[in-house]
Amino acid sequence: KAKEYKNLLDAIKNINEKQQVEFMDKIDRDLIGFSTREGYVGIVFFIYRQGKLLSKRKFVYEIIGDLNEFVGNIILQYYANNIIPKEIDVFNKDLKDYIVTFNENLNVIYVTKGKIFDSSSTILDNSKEALDEHFLTARIDDNKLELLEKLGSILNIKTPYYIELFDNSHLNGTNAIGASVAFINGEPYKKLYRKYNIESFNKNDDLSSMKEILTRRYKRLKEENSRYPDLIILDGGLSQLEIGEEVLKELGIHINICSLFKDNNHHTSGLLNENGEKIDIKNDKPLFFFLTRMQDEVHRFAISTHIKKRSKDMFKSIFDDVKGIGKVKKENLIRRYPTLKDLSFATIEELTQIIPKDAAEKLLEKIKKIS
């Protein structure tokens, strides 16, 4: 009965939201807001086309480093893979400044008043709900072994006590990485987490990247005669499933494999078994949330690894084009000041112990411009 009332309230709320936030100017725009809790951030995209609310997308990530920079990187990555609207509205000036610094093609507007600003409370509520859902599903106290047995049953395989999941992440093909996570008995096993720098020529091609990381992972396990997982779970529907099966066939090994697929709203809906047959799991809430947690973990690991690599490469590039800083001096500076924050506190006197004064002055000017 409680669930019935909740669904009714949600339906009323959804109708009210649509009535409140339609815009007569008929501009294609996205509204973005976020909120934080216990080291996590919930980010919400309200997708408007022709002034009408088309859909909402929610994401939850563990925060790495500066909050606005982290959220800014998530947004930049989002628009590297999704349609860019005429206008992107945010409610945080620092966030807006960070985004436009790295992509001048995004028309980002910092909103402080008007009807769009009136929607900010609704967006904030939705970002909090995203965090609510994350923490709720993260704490479900199901019998994990029972869920693993159920997963094995619907895939017609033995109980998959050891599962590996894969994802990749990049920004317009730059700093492309692949990542894999492992779950043993339904719990993340971080000793078996792996990250890969993508080496293939076309780093924008997610299927090519997936083929590379699957090949590298299982070719190595085969060479080392190590144990294979009981099940591989991919995240890209039929196309990634076919790539996974192709890799295993080329390597001459057999591992059970399946893929998660999404509905028309880009929400995870079910599983594809090895034959490409769809298995709907949305109505089996315990199993659905169990798999969603695994999916969220590999995505979190992939994107956090990408952001760390991107930040590291950006930091190293700050020394480029500064006359007087060669390879050896660059390595000495990185050893002395391992992060951009450390370097920003350095004085001329300290830097001149490693590099010439002219180089130190130019370096500090570059840091000042990007800080």
C-alpha positions as CSV (number, residue, x, y, z in Angstrom):
1,K,0.0,0.0,0.0
2,A,2.9,2.3,0.9
3,K,4.4,1.7,-2.6
4,E,1.1,2.4,-4.3
5,Y,0.9,5.8,-2.5
6,K,4.5,6.6,-3.3
7,N,4.0,5.9,-7.0
8,L,0.9,8.1,-7.0
9,L,2.8,11.0,-5.3
10,D,5.7,10.5,-7.8
11,A,3.3,10.7,-10.7
12,I,1.7,13.9,-9.3
13,K,5.1,15.4,-8.7
14,N,6.2,14.6,-12.3
15,I,3.2,16.3,-13.7
16,N,3.8,19.4,-11.6
17,E,7.4,19.5,-12.6
18,K,6.5,19.5,-16.3
19,Q,3.9,22.2,-15.8
20,Q,6.3,24.4,-13.9
21,V,9.3,24.2,-16.1
22,E,8.2,24.4,-19.7
23,F,9.7,27.4,-21.5
24,M,7.9,29.4,-24.1
25,D,11.1,30.4,-26.0
26,K,11.4,26.9,-27.4
27,I,15.2,26.8,-27.0
28,D,17.0,23.5,-26.8
29,R,18.8,23.6,-23.5
30,D,20.1,21.5,-20.7
31,L,19.8,22.5,-17.0
32,I,22.5,21.0,-14.7
33,G,22.6,20.9,-11.0
34,F,24.4,18.9,-8.3
35,S,24.5,18.2,-4.6
36,T,26.9,16.3,-2.3
37,R,26.8,13.8,0.5
38,E,29.4,11.7,2.4
39,G,32.1,12.3,-0.3
40,Y,29.7,11.6,-3.2
41,V,28.1,14.0,-5.7
42,G,24.7,13.6,-7.4
43,I,24.6,15.3,-10.8
44,V,21.3,15.9,-12.7
45,F,20.8,16.9,-16.3
46,F,17.3,18.2,-17.3
47,I,17.1,17.8,-21.1
48,Y,14.8,20.4,-22.8
49,R,14.1,20.4,-26.5
50,Q,11.8,23.0,-28.0
51,G,11.2,24.4,-24.5
52,K,9.7,21.1,-23.2
53,L,11.2,18.7,-20.7
54,L,12.3,15.7,-22.7
55,S,14.1,13.6,-20.1
56,K,16.2,13.7,-16.9
57,R,19.5,12.0,-16.4
58,K,21.1,11.3,-13.0
59,F,24.6,10.3,-12.1
60,V,26.4,9.6,-8.8
61,Y,30.2,9.6,-8.4
62,E,32.7,9.5,-5.6
63,I,34.3,12.9,-5.5
64,I,38.0,13.2,-6.5
65,G,39.9,16.4,-5.8
66,D,38.2,19.8,-6.2
67,L,34.4,19.5,-6.4
68,N,33.8,22.0,-9.2
69,E,36.7,20.7,-11.3
70,F,35.4,17.1,-10.8
71,V,31.8,18.0,-11.7
72,G,33.2,20.1,-14.6
73,N,35.1,17.1,-15.9
74,I,32.0,14.9,-15.7
75,I,30.0,17.5,-17.7
76,L,32.8,17.8,-20.3
77,Q,32.9,14.0,-20.7
78,Y,29.1,13.9,-21.0
79,Y,29.0,16.3,-23.9
80,A,31.9,14.5,-25.6
81,N,29.4,11.6,-26.1
82,N,26.0,13.4,-26.2
83,I,24.2,16.0,-28.3
84,I,25.3,19.6,-27.4
85,P,22.2,21.9,-27.0
86,K,22.1,25.6,-27.9
87,E,22.3,26.5,-24.2
88,I,23.6,24.9,-21.1
89,D,22.4,26.4,-17.8
90,V,24.2,26.0,-14.5
91,F,23.8,27.6,-11.1
92,N,27.4,27.8,-10.0
93,K,29.8,30.4,-11.4
94,D,33.0,28.5,-10.7
95,L,31.6,25.5,-12.5
96,K,30.7,27.6,-15.5
97,D,34.2,29.2,-15.6
98,Y,35.9,25.8,-15.4
99,I,33.8,24.3,-18.2
100,V,34.3,27.1,-20.7
101,T,38.0,27.1,-20.0
102,F,38.3,23.7,-21.6
103,N,35.5,23.8,-24.3
104,E,34.7,27.2,-25.8
105,N,32.1,25.5,-28.0
106,L,29.8,25.0,-25.1
107,N,27.4,27.9,-24.5
108,V,27.3,27.7,-20.7
109,I,25.2,30.3,-18.9
110,Y,25.4,31.0,-15.1
111,V,21.8,31.6,-14.1
112,T,20.9,33.8,-11.2
113,K,17.3,34.9,-11.8
114,G,14.2,34.3,-13.9
115,K,12.1,31.2,-14.7
116,I,15.1,29.0,-15.3
117,F,16.5,29.9,-11.9
118,D,13.2,29.1,-10.4
119,S,13.8,25.5,-11.6
120,S,17.0,25.2,-9.6
121,S,15.2,24.0,-6.5
122,T,13.6,21.2,-8.5
123,I,16.9,20.2,-10.0
124,L,18.6,20.3,-6.5
125,D,15.8,18.0,-5.2
126,N,16.4,15.6,-8.0
127,S,20.2,15.5,-7.4
128,K,19.5,14.7,-3.7
129,E,17.1,12.0,-4.8
130,A,19.9,10.5,-7.0
131,L,22.1,10.4,-3.8
132,D,19.2,8.8,-1.9
133,E,18.8,6.1,-4.5
134,H,22.5,5.5,-4.5
135,F,22.9,5.1,-0.8
136,L,19.7,3.0,-0.6
137,T,20.8,0.5,-3.2
138,A,24.3,0.4,-1.8
139,R,22.9,-0.7,1.6
140,I,20.4,-3.3,0.5
141,D,21.1,-6.3,2.8
142,D,20.2,-9.1,0.3
143,N,21.8,-12.5,0.4
144,K,24.4,-11.9,-2.3
145,L,25.0,-15.6,-2.9
146,E,21.3,-16.2,-3.5
147,L,21.4,-13.3,-6.0
148,L,24.5,-14.9,-7.7
149,E,22.7,-18.2,-7.9
150,K,19.7,-16.4,-9.5
151,L,21.9,-14.7,-12.0
152,G,23.5,-18.0,-12.9
153,S,20.1,-19.6,-13.3
154,I,18.7,-16.9,-15.7
155,L,21.9,-17.1,-17.8
156,N,21.9,-20.9,-17.7
157,I,25.4,-21.1,-16.3
158,K,27.0,-22.2,-13.0
159,T,26.8,-19.7,-10.1
160,P,29.2,-16.9,-11.1
161,Y,31.1,-16.3,-7.8
162,Y,33.8,-14.4,-9.6
163,I,32.7,-11.6,-12.0
164,E,34.7,-9.1,-14.0
165,L,33.2,-5.9,-15.6
166,F,34.7,-3.5,-18.1
167,D,34.3,0.1,-19.2
168,N,36.4,2.8,-21.0
169,S,36.5,6.5,-20.7
170,H,38.0,9.4,-22.8
171,L,37.4,13.0,-23.7
172,N,37.2,13.5,-27.5
173,G,39.7,10.6,-27.8
174,T,42.2,12.1,-25.3
175,N,43.6,10.4,-22.2
176,A,41.7,7.3,-23.2
177,I,41.7,4.6,-20.6
178,G,40.1,1.2,-20.1
179,A,39.2,-0.2,-16.7
180,S,38.1,-3.5,-15.2
181,V,36.7,-4.3,-11.8
182,A,36.2,-7.6,-10.0
183,F,33.5,-8.9,-7.7
184,I,34.0,-12.0,-5.7
185,N,31.0,-13.4,-3.8
186,G,29.2,-10.3,-4.7
187,E,31.7,-7.9,-3.1
188,P,34.2,-5.7,-4.9
189,Y,37.7,-7.1,-4.8
190,K,40.1,-4.2,-5.5
191,K,43.2,-6.3,-5.7
192,L,41.9,-7.4,-9.1
193,Y,41.0,-4.0,-10.4
194,R,43.0,-3.1,-13.6
195,K,43.4,0.1,-15.7
196,Y,44.7,0.3,-19.2
197,N,46.1,3.1,-21.3
198,I,44.3,2.7,-24.7
199,E,46.9,2.2,-27.4
200,S,44.7,1.7,-30.5
201,F,44.8,4.4,-33.2
202,N,41.2,5.5,-33.0
203,K,40.6,6.3,-29.3
204,N,37.1,7.7,-30.0
205,D,36.0,4.2,-31.0
206,D,34.6,2.6,-27.9
207,L,34.3,-0.8,-29.5
208,S,37.9,-0.8,-30.6
209,S,38.9,0.2,-27.1
210,M,36.8,-2.5,-25.6
211,K,38.4,-5.1,-27.9
212,E,41.8,-3.9,-26.9
213,I,41.3,-4.1,-23.1
214,L,39.5,-7.5,-23.3
215,T,42.3,-8.9,-25.4
216,R,45.0,-7.6,-23.1
217,R,43.3,-8.8,-20.0
218,Y,42.6,-12.4,-21.1
219,K,45.6,-12.9,-23.2
220,R,47.7,-12.2,-20.1
221,L,45.6,-14.5,-17.9
222,K,46.0,-17.2,-20.6
223,E,49.8,-16.7,-20.7
224,E,50.0,-16.8,-16.9
225,N,47.7,-19.8,-16.7
226,S,45.6,-17.8,-14.1
227,R,42.1,-18.4,-13.2
228,Y,39.4,-16.9,-15.5
229,P,36.3,-15.2,-14.0
230,D,33.1,-17.2,-13.9
231,L,31.3,-14.4,-15.8
232,I,32.2,-11.3,-17.8
233,I,29.6,-8.4,-17.8
234,L,29.9,-5.7,-20.4
235,D,27.9,-2.5,-20.6
236,G,27.3,-1.8,-24.3
237,G,24.5,-4.0,-25.4
238,L,24.7,-6.3,-28.4
239,S,27.7,-4.5,-30.1
240,Q,29.9,-5.0,-27.0
241,L,28.7,-8.5,-26.5
242,E,29.7,-9.4,-30.0
243,I,33.1,-7.8,-29.5
244,G,33.6,-9.8,-26.3
245,E,32.7,-13.1,-27.9
246,E,35.0,-12.3,-30.9
247,V,37.9,-11.7,-28.5
248,L,37.4,-14.9,-26.6
249,K,37.1,-16.9,-29.8
250,E,40.3,-15.4,-31.2
251,L,42.1,-16.3,-27.9
252,G,40.7,-19.8,-28.0
253,I,39.2,-19.6,-24.4
254,H,35.7,-19.9,-23.0
255,I,34.4,-17.6,-20.4
256,N,30.7,-17.0,-19.8
257,I,29.8,-13.5,-21.0
258,C,26.7,-11.3,-21.0
259,S,26.0,-7.6,-21.6
260,L,23.7,-5.1,-20.0
261,F,21.3,-3.2,-22.3
262,K,19.4,0.1,-21.9
263,D,15.9,1.1,-22.7
264,N,14.9,4.1,-24.9
265,N,15.6,6.5,-22.0
266,H,19.2,5.2,-21.6
267,H,18.4,3.4,-18.4
268,T,19.7,-0.1,-17.7
269,S,16.9,-2.4,-18.5
270,G,18.1,-6.0,-18.6
271,L,20.7,-8.6,-19.7
272,L,21.7,-10.1,-23.1
273,N,22.8,-13.7,-22.7
274,E,25.5,-15.3,-24.9
275,N,22.9,-15.8,-27.7
276,G,21.9,-12.2,-27.7
277,E,18.5,-12.9,-26.1
278,K,17.1,-10.2,-23.9
279,I,16.3,-11.0,-20.3
280,D,14.3,-8.3,-18.5
281,I,15.4,-7.8,-14.9
282,K,13.8,-4.4,-14.1
283,N,10.9,-6.0,-12.1
284,D,13.4,-8.1,-10.1
285,K,14.5,-5.2,-7.9
286,P,17.1,-7.1,-5.7
287,L,18.9,-8.5,-8.8
288,F,18.5,-5.3,-10.7
289,F,20.1,-3.2,-7.9
290,F,22.7,-5.8,-7.4
291,L,23.9,-5.6,-11.0
292,T,23.4,-1.8,-11.1
293,R,25.9,-1.5,-8.2
294,M,28.4,-3.5,-10.1
295,Q,27.8,-1.3,-13.2
296,D,28.2,1.9,-11.2
297,E,31.4,0.7,-9.7
298,V,33.2,-0.1,-13.0
299,H,31.9,3.2,-14.4
300,R,33.2,5.1,-11.4
301,F,36.6,3.4,-11.6
302,A,36.9,4.1,-15.3
303,I,36.0,7.8,-15.1
304,S,38.0,8.5,-12.0
305,T,41.0,6.8,-13.6
306,H,40.5,9.0,-16.7
307,I,40.3,12.2,-14.7
308,K,43.4,11.3,-12.7
309,K,45.3,10.7,-16.0
310,R,44.0,13.8,-17.6
311,S,44.9,15.9,-14.5
312,K,48.4,14.4,-14.5
313,D,49.0,15.0,-18.2
314,M,47.8,18.6,-17.8
315,F,50.1,19.2,-14.9
316,K,53.1,17.8,-16.8
317,S,52.3,20.0,-19.9
318,I,52.6,23.2,-17.8
319,F,56.4,22.9,-18.1
320,D,56.3,22.8,-21.9
321,D,57.3,25.8,-23.9
322,V,59.1,27.3,-20.9
323,K,62.6,28.1,-21.9
324,G,65.2,26.8,-19.5
325,I,63.1,23.8,-18.4
326,G,64.5,20.7,-20.1
327,K,63.7,17.0,-19.4
328,V,65.9,16.7,-16.3
329,K,64.7,19.9,-14.7
330,K,61.1,19.0,-15.5
331,E,61.6,15.7,-13.7
332,N,63.2,17.5,-10.7
333,L,60.3,19.9,-10.5
334,I,57.7,17.1,-10.6
335,R,59.6,15.2,-7.9
336,R,59.8,18.4,-5.7
337,Y,56.2,19.6,-6.5
338,P,54.1,16.5,-7.3
339,T,50.8,18.4,-7.9
340,L,49.8,21.7,-9.4
341,K,48.6,22.8,-6.0
342,D,52.1,22.2,-4.5
343,L,53.6,24.1,-7.4
344,S,51.3,27.1,-7.0
345,F,52.7,27.7,-3.5
346,A,56.3,27.7,-4.7
347,T,58.2,31.0,-4.5
348,I,60.7,32.5,-7.0
349,E,63.5,31.8,-4.5
350,E,62.5,28.1,-4.2
351,L,62.2,27.6,-7.9
352,T,65.5,29.2,-8.7
353,Q,67.2,26.4,-6.8
354,I,66.1,24.1,-9.7
355,I,65.6,26.3,-12.7
356,P,66.8,29.8,-14.0
357,K,65.1,32.9,-12.6
358,D,63.6,33.8,-16.0
359,A,62.1,30.3,-16.3
360,A,60.8,30.5,-12.8
361,E,59.0,33.8,-13.5
362,K,57.4,32.5,-16.7
363,L,56.3,29.3,-15.0
364,L,54.6,31.3,-12.2
365,E,52.9,33.4,-14.8
366,K,51.5,30.3,-16.5
367,I,50.3,28.9,-13.2
368,K,48.6,32.2,-12.3
369,K,46.6,32.2,-15.5
370,I,45.1,28.7,-15.0
371,S,44.6,28.9,-11.2
